[in-house]
């Protein structure tokens, strides 16, 4: 690569992220740099384009007063894009939203050399951008509840209905499984379906709608070689050796297809009396394009429950009944998940969330951003154990189901990372590979 005048201005170095350093766009050969320079401006542009294209539809829903709000929003998002592309320092948030004080304290306490998009830690810069996007809408009169990623998420849901049906039909065939060994086999299959559901990520695709069309169960066998670390046995032992009167938490990632696979795994745990309650922790605001919000959670259940297909309709009714009976619980008031902090800071920054996780027997962290927050957004030696990389964060038994979409990973066998890099130097950016990792309390 070549260092440009702009790189010199932003103090970019033509290197990969060194081992044990934070991921940052400061390193030109990193995925963080590509994200800040290329992916995020594209995502912002798509929001502007969609607001302009859907103006009449938005005004019809939110009223004539939203016309001026839309103009202001489009102008302010354009200014935000300029700030990103010219590496302006992070500004404190204005207004009085619930998490504003936490964010502004965080920004104030950052070192001056780490307070901009290209100089800062990638986790901080990316989370800050999505929080600033939300702040623009919060500053309006009519569009405070508007989800600028809604159409992509709903389109991904509609485009994945065939996969939903295949997965449900296969799951229904095995609902009568009785023996412990039968349950173990089914759990192994479902946890893989749940893992690969994380591939459908519209942040990685820069906002392009992604769907799942392949038969999820049929894909399991051919994807086995792409699982780089597999603690399925330990996770099964953690659940199956409990008395069934336990709580399992999902720290959700993407809506649409991945959320559907979360529901299927949760249904398995409830219907076979392995778990008394499953709690779903979702984002409070639109986040990383396709992350689950409370509205997405309820919309998905409603669209399954009212589906024209009887198989999906029956599933939707069963899942909705779990909510009514308390077997499923939506946790929708936790701002920590859309904060800039990694999970090692949770107990200090938000002891309420930490205490809630302590109630669970197992917490399942879904997806790439949660994985980065578990690891502190550090470029670990790939042979570092998962237990060591999550450091002191251990409210309970933890597992991570993550397809690799950022250039940090741990728990690999010696030589594995070098072999994959020799075949494709950017293998950590594609989502082709996955890890199933566990840390016992």
C-alpha positions as CSV (number, residue, x, y, z in Angstrom):
1,X,0.0,0.0,0.0
2,X,1.0,3.6,-0.5
3,X,0.8,6.4,2.1
4,X,-1.1,9.4,0.7
5,X,-1.0,13.0,1.7
6,X,-4.3,12.4,3.5
7,X,-2.8,9.4,5.4
8,X,0.0,11.7,6.6
9,X,-2.5,14.3,7.7
10,X,-4.4,11.7,9.7
11,X,-1.2,10.1,11.0
12,X,-1.9,6.7,9.3
13,X,0.8,4.1,9.3
14,X,1.1,1.5,6.5
15,X,1.0,-1.5,8.8
16,X,-1.3,-4.3,10.0
17,X,-2.5,-4.0,13.6
18,X,0.4,-5.3,15.8
19,X,-0.3,-8.1,18.2
20,X,-1.6,-6.9,21.6
21,X,-2.5,-3.5,20.2
22,X,-6.1,-2.1,20.0
23,X,-7.8,-2.4,16.7
24,X,-7.7,1.1,15.0
25,X,-8.0,2.8,11.7
26,X,-4.6,4.2,12.5
27,X,-3.2,1.0,10.8
28,X,-3.8,1.2,7.1
29,X,-3.8,-2.5,6.5
30,X,-6.5,-3.2,9.0
31,X,-10.2,-3.9,8.6
32,X,-10.8,-1.1,11.0
33,X,-9.2,1.3,8.5
34,X,-11.2,-0.1,5.6
35,X,-14.4,0.3,7.7
36,X,-13.8,3.9,8.8
37,X,-12.6,5.0,5.3
38,X,-15.0,3.0,3.1
39,X,-17.7,1.0,4.7
40,X,-19.2,3.6,7.1
41,X,-19.4,6.4,4.5
42,X,-21.3,4.0,2.3
43,X,-23.7,3.2,5.1
44,X,-24.3,6.9,5.9
45,X,-24.9,7.6,2.2
46,X,-27.5,4.8,2.0
47,X,-29.4,6.4,4.9
48,X,-29.4,9.8,3.2
49,X,-30.6,8.2,-0.1
50,X,-33.3,6.2,1.6
51,X,-34.6,9.3,3.5
52,X,-34.8,11.2,0.2
53,X,-36.4,8.3,-1.7
54,X,-38.9,7.5,1.0
55,X,-39.8,11.2,1.9
56,X,-43.5,11.0,0.9
57,X,-44.0,7.7,2.7
58,X,-42.3,9.1,5.9
59,X,-44.4,12.3,5.8
60,X,-47.6,10.2,5.3
61,X,-46.8,8.4,8.6
62,X,-45.3,11.1,10.7
63,X,-47.2,14.1,9.4
64,X,-46.5,17.4,7.6
65,X,-44.3,18.6,10.4
66,X,-41.8,15.9,9.5
67,X,-40.9,17.7,6.3
68,X,-38.7,20.2,8.0
69,X,-37.3,17.5,10.3
70,X,-36.3,15.4,7.3
71,X,-34.5,18.4,5.8
72,X,-32.6,19.0,9.0
73,X,-31.8,15.3,9.5
74,X,-30.4,14.9,5.9
75,X,-28.3,18.0,6.4
76,X,-27.0,16.9,9.7
77,X,-26.2,13.4,8.5
78,X,-24.2,14.9,5.6
79,X,-22.3,17.0,8.1
80,X,-21.6,13.8,10.2
81,X,-20.3,12.1,7.1
82,X,-17.9,15.0,6.5
83,X,-16.7,14.8,10.1
84,X,-16.0,11.1,9.6
85,X,-14.1,11.5,6.3
86,X,-12.0,14.5,7.6
87,X,-11.2,12.8,11.0
88,X,-12.8,15.5,13.1
89,X,-12.7,15.0,16.9
90,X,-15.6,13.4,18.7
91,X,-18.2,15.9,19.9
92,X,-20.1,15.5,23.1
93,X,-23.8,14.6,22.7
94,X,-26.4,17.3,23.1
95,X,-29.9,16.8,24.5
96,X,-31.1,14.8,27.5
97,X,-31.3,11.2,26.4
98,X,-30.9,8.5,29.0
99,X,-27.4,7.4,28.1
100,X,-26.1,10.9,27.2
101,X,-24.2,11.5,30.5
102,X,-22.4,8.1,30.1
103,X,-21.4,8.9,26.6
104,X,-20.2,12.4,27.4
105,X,-18.2,11.2,30.4
106,X,-16.6,8.6,28.2
107,X,-15.7,11.1,25.5
108,X,-14.3,13.6,28.0
109,X,-12.1,11.0,29.6
110,X,-10.5,9.7,26.3
111,X,-6.9,10.7,25.7
112,X,-6.7,13.6,23.2
113,X,-4.8,11.4,20.8
114,X,-7.6,8.9,20.8
115,X,-10.6,11.2,20.2
116,X,-11.2,10.9,16.5
117,X,-12.2,8.3,13.9
118,X,-8.8,7.4,12.5
119,X,-6.8,7.8,15.7
120,X,-9.2,6.3,18.2
121,X,-9.9,2.6,19.0
122,X,-12.1,1.1,16.3
123,X,-14.7,0.0,18.8
124,X,-15.1,3.6,20.2
125,X,-15.1,5.2,16.7
126,X,-17.7,2.9,15.2
127,X,-20.0,2.9,18.2
128,X,-19.7,6.7,18.4
129,X,-20.8,7.1,14.8
130,X,-23.9,5.0,15.3
131,X,-24.8,6.9,18.5
132,X,-24.3,10.2,16.7
133,X,-26.7,9.0,14.0
134,X,-29.3,8.3,16.6
135,X,-28.7,11.7,18.3
136,X,-29.6,13.5,15.0
137,X,-33.1,11.9,15.0
138,X,-33.5,12.4,18.7
139,X,-33.1,16.1,18.1
140,X,-36.3,16.2,15.9
141,X,-39.9,16.8,16.9
142,X,-41.4,14.0,14.8
143,X,-38.8,11.4,14.0
144,X,-37.4,10.5,17.5
145,X,-38.7,6.9,17.1
146,X,-37.9,6.5,13.4
147,X,-35.7,3.5,12.6
148,X,-33.6,4.3,9.5
149,X,-32.6,0.7,9.1
150,X,-36.1,-0.8,9.4
151,X,-36.7,-1.5,5.7
152,X,-33.4,-3.4,5.3
153,X,-34.3,-5.6,8.3
154,X,-37.9,-6.3,7.2
155,X,-36.6,-7.0,3.7
156,X,-34.1,-9.5,5.1
157,X,-37.0,-11.2,7.0
158,X,-39.2,-11.5,3.9
159,X,-36.4,-12.8,1.8
160,X,-35.5,-15.5,4.3
161,X,-39.0,-17.1,4.7
162,X,-38.1,-20.2,2.8
163,X,-35.1,-20.9,5.1
164,X,-37.4,-20.2,8.1
165,X,-39.8,-22.8,6.8
166,X,-37.1,-25.4,6.2
167,X,-35.6,-24.9,9.6
168,X,-39.0,-25.1,11.3
169,X,-40.0,-28.3,9.5
170,X,-36.8,-30.0,10.4
171,X,-37.1,-28.8,14.0
172,X,-40.7,-30.1,14.2
173,X,-39.5,-33.5,13.1
174,X,-37.3,-33.8,16.1
175,X,-39.5,-32.3,18.7
176,X,-40.3,-35.8,20.0
177,X,-36.7,-36.5,20.8
178,X,-36.6,-38.3,24.2
179,X,-33.1,-39.6,25.0
180,X,-30.3,-37.5,26.3
181,X,-28.2,-38.5,23.3
182,X,-31.0,-37.5,20.9
183,X,-31.2,-34.1,22.6
184,X,-27.4,-33.7,22.5
185,X,-27.4,-34.4,18.7
186,X,-30.1,-31.9,18.1
187,X,-28.5,-29.3,20.3
188,X,-25.2,-29.7,18.3
189,X,-27.2,-29.1,15.1
190,X,-29.1,-26.1,16.4
191,X,-26.1,-24.4,17.8
192,X,-24.4,-24.6,14.4
193,X,-27.5,-23.2,12.7
194,X,-27.5,-20.4,15.3
195,X,-23.8,-19.8,14.6
196,X,-24.1,-19.5,10.9
197,X,-27.2,-17.3,11.2
198,X,-24.7,-14.7,12.2
199,X,-23.4,-14.6,8.7
200,X,-26.4,-12.6,7.6
201,X,-25.1,-9.2,8.7
202,X,-26.0,-6.0,6.9
203,X,-23.3,-4.0,8.7
204,X,-20.7,-6.2,7.0
205,X,-22.5,-5.7,3.7
206,X,-22.5,-1.9,4.2
207,X,-26.3,-1.8,4.4
208,X,-27.1,-4.1,1.5
209,X,-30.1,-6.3,2.4
210,X,-28.9,-9.9,3.0
211,X,-31.2,-12.9,3.2
212,X,-30.8,-16.6,3.8
213,X,-32.1,-18.9,1.1
214,X,-30.1,-22.2,1.6
215,X,-31.5,-25.0,3.7
216,X,-29.9,-24.3,7.1
217,X,-29.6,-28.0,8.2
218,X,-28.3,-29.1,4.8
219,X,-25.5,-26.6,5.1
220,X,-24.2,-27.8,8.5
221,X,-22.1,-30.7,7.3
222,X,-20.2,-28.8,4.6
223,X,-19.5,-25.8,6.9
224,X,-18.0,-28.0,9.7
225,X,-14.4,-27.4,8.4
226,X,-15.0,-23.6,8.8
227,X,-15.5,-23.8,12.6
228,X,-12.1,-22.8,14.0
229,X,-12.9,-23.4,17.7
230,X,-15.6,-25.7,19.0
231,X,-16.7,-25.8,22.6
232,X,-20.1,-27.3,21.9
233,X,-19.5,-30.2,24.3
234,X,-18.7,-27.9,27.2
235,X,-21.8,-25.7,26.5
236,X,-24.0,-28.8,26.3
237,X,-22.6,-30.1,29.6
238,X,-23.2,-26.7,31.2
239,X,-26.9,-26.8,30.2
240,X,-27.7,-30.5,30.5
241,X,-26.1,-31.0,33.9
242,X,-28.3,-28.2,35.4
243,X,-31.7,-29.1,36.9
244,X,-33.7,-27.3,34.2
245,X,-34.8,-24.5,36.5
246,X,-32.2,-22.1,35.1
247,X,-32.1,-18.9,33.0
248,X,-30.3,-18.7,29.7
249,X,-29.6,-15.2,28.3
250,X,-29.1,-14.2,24.6
251,X,-27.1,-11.0,24.0
252,X,-28.7,-10.6,20.6
253,X,-27.0,-9.4,17.4
254,X,-28.8,-9.3,14.1
255,X,-32.6,-9.1,13.5
256,X,-34.4,-11.2,10.8
257,X,-32.7,-14.5,10.0
258,X,-30.3,-14.6,12.9
259,X,-33.0,-13.7,15.4
260,X,-35.1,-16.5,14.0
261,X,-32.3,-19.0,14.7
262,X,-32.1,-17.5,18.2
263,X,-35.8,-18.2,18.7
264,X,-35.3,-21.8,17.4
265,X,-32.5,-22.6,19.9
266,X,-34.5,-21.0,22.7
267,X,-37.6,-23.0,21.8
268,X,-35.5,-26.1,21.9
269,X,-34.2,-25.3,25.4
270,X,-37.7,-24.5,26.7
271,X,-39.6,-27.3,25.0
272,X,-37.2,-30.0,26.3
273,X,-37.2,-28.6,29.8
274,X,-33.5,-27.7,29.7
275,X,-34.3,-24.1,30.7
276,X,-37.0,-22.4,32.6
277,X,-36.6,-19.0,31.1
278,X,-34.8,-17.4,28.1
279,X,-34.1,-13.7,28.2
280,X,-33.3,-11.7,25.1
281,X,-31.1,-8.6,25.6
282,X,-31.6,-6.2,22.6
283,X,-30.4,-2.8,21.6
284,X,-32.4,0.3,22.7
285,X,-31.7,2.2,19.5
286,X,-31.0,1.3,15.8
287,X,-27.5,-0.1,15.8
288,X,-25.0,-1.4,13.3
289,X,-27.7,-1.5,10.6
290,X,-29.3,-4.8,11.4
291,X,-29.1,-5.3,15.2
292,X,-32.3,-6.3,17.0
293,X,-34.4,-3.5,18.7
294,X,-37.5,-4.1,20.8
295,X,-39.6,-3.2,17.8
296,X,-37.8,-5.8,15.7
297,X,-38.3,-8.4,18.3
298,X,-42.1,-7.9,18.5
299,X,-42.5,-7.3,14.8
300,X,-40.8,-10.7,14.1
301,X,-43.1,-12.6,16.5
302,X,-46.2,-10.9,15.1
303,X,-45.2,-11.7,11.5
304,X,-44.6,-15.3,12.4
305,X,-47.8,-15.6,14.4
306,X,-49.8,-14.1,11.5
307,X,-48.0,-15.8,8.6
308,X,-49.9,-17.3,5.8
309,X,-47.9,-20.5,6.1
310,X,-49.5,-22.8,8.8
311,X,-46.1,-24.2,9.9
312,X,-44.6,-20.7,10.6
313,X,-47.9,-19.5,12.1
314,X,-47.9,-22.4,14.6
315,X,-44.3,-21.6,15.5
316,X,-45.1,-17.9,15.9
317,X,-48.0,-18.7,18.2
318,X,-45.9,-21.0,20.3
319,X,-43.1,-18.4,20.6
320,X,-45.7,-15.7,21.4
321,X,-47.2,-17.9,24.1
322,X,-43.7,-18.2,25.7
323,X,-43.7,-14.4,26.1
324,X,-47.1,-14.5,27.7
325,X,-46.2,-17.3,30.1
326,X,-42.8,-15.7,31.0
327,X,-40.7,-18.4,29.5
328,X,-39.4,-15.8,27.1
329,X,-38.5,-12.3,28.4
330,X,-37.5,-9.3,26.4
331,X,-35.0,-7.1,28.1
332,X,-35.3,-3.7,26.4
333,X,-34.0,-1.1,28.8
334,X,-30.3,-1.7,28.8
335,X,-28.3,1.1,27.2
336,X,-25.0,-0.6,28.0
337,X,-25.2,-2.7,24.8
338,X,-25.0,0.5,22.7
339,X,-22.3,2.1,24.8
340,X,-18.7,2.4,23.7
341,X,-17.5,0.2,26.7
342,X,-16.1,-3.3,26.4
343,X,-17.5,-5.9,28.7
344,X,-14.6,-5.9,31.1
345,X,-15.9,-2.4,32.2
346,X,-19.5,-3.6,32.7
347,X,-19.5,-4.3,36.4
348,X,-18.1,-0.8,37.1
349,X,-20.1,1.2,34.5
350,X,-23.5,-0.6,34.7
351,X,-23.7,-2.9,37.7
352,X,-27.4,-3.4,37.1
353,X,-26.8,-5.1,33.8
354,X,-23.9,-7.1,35.3
355,X,-26.1,-8.2,38.2
356,X,-28.8,-9.3,35.8
357,X,-26.3,-11.5,33.9
358,X,-25.2,-13.0,37.2
359,X,-28.8,-14.4,37.6
360,X,-28.3,-16.5,34.4
361,X,-26.8,-19.9,34.3
362,X,-25.5,-19.3,30.8
363,X,-25.1,-16.1,28.7
364,X,-24.8,-16.6,24.9
365,X,-23.1,-13.7,23.2
366,X,-24.1,-13.4,19.5
367,X,-22.0,-12.0,16.7
368,X,-18.9,-10.0,15.9
369,X,-19.4,-6.8,17.8
370,X,-20.1,-8.7,21.1
371,X,-17.0,-10.8,20.4
372,X,-14.9,-7.6,20.0
373,X,-16.3,-6.3,23.2
374,X,-15.6,-9.5,25.0
375,X,-11.9,-9.3,23.8
376,X,-11.6,-5.5,24.4
377,X,-11.1,-4.8,20.7
378,X,-7.5,-6.0,21.0
379,X,-5.5,-7.8,18.4
380,X,-4.7,-10.9,20.5
381,X,-2.3,-13.6,19.5
382,X,-4.7,-16.1,17.8
383,X,-3.4,-18.9,20.1
384,X,-4.5,-17.0,23.2
385,X,-7.3,-18.9,25.0
386,X,-10.8,-17.5,25.0
387,X,-10.8,-17.6,28.8
388,X,-7.6,-15.4,29.0
389,X,-8.8,-13.0,26.3
390,X,-12.0,-12.1,28.1
391,X,-9.9,-11.2,31.1
392,X,-11.8,-10.7,34.4
393,X,-15.3,-10.5,32.8
394,X,-17.1,-13.5,34.3
395,X,-20.6,-12.8,35.7
396,X,-21.6,-16.5,35.0
397,X,-20.9,-19.2,32.4
398,X,-20.4,-17.5,29.0
399,X,-20.3,-18.6,25.4
400,X,-19.8,-16.8,22.1
401,X,-21.2,-17.8,18.8
402,X,-19.5,-15.6,16.2
403,X,-18.7,-15.6,12.5
404,X,-15.3,-13.9,12.0
405,X,-15.8,-10.4,10.5
406,X,-13.0,-8.5,12.2
407,X,-9.3,-9.0,12.4
408,X,-9.1,-10.4,15.9
409,X,-9.7,-14.0,17.0
410,X,-8.5,-16.3,19.8
411,X,-8.6,-20.0,20.7
412,X,-7.0,-21.2,17.5
413,X,-4.6,-24.1,17.3
414,X,-0.9,-23.3,16.6
415,X,-0.3,-22.7,12.8
416,X,-4.0,-22.4,11.9
417,X,-4.0,-18.6,11.5
418,X,-0.9,-18.8,9.4
419,X,-2.4,-21.4,7.1
420,X,-5.6,-19.5,6.6
421,X,-3.7,-16.3,6.0
422,X,-1.6,-18.0,3.3
423,X,-4.7,-18.9,1.5
424,X,-6.5,-15.6,1.9
425,X,-4.9,-12.7,3.8
426,X,-8.3,-11.2,4.4
427,X,-10.0,-14.3,5.7
428,X,-10.9,-12.6,9.0
429,X,-13.1,-10.1,7.2
430,X,-15.4,-12.4,5.2
431,X,-17.7,-14.1,7.8
432,X,-16.8,-17.5,6.2
433,X,-15.3,-18.8,9.4
434,X,-16.9,-19.2,12.9
435,X,-16.1,-20.0,16.5
436,X,-18.1,-21.6,19.3
437,X,-16.3,-20.7,22.5
438,X,-17.1,-21.2,26.2
439,X,-15.8,-19.9,29.5
440,X,-17.1,-21.5,32.6
441,X,-17.7,-19.5,35.8
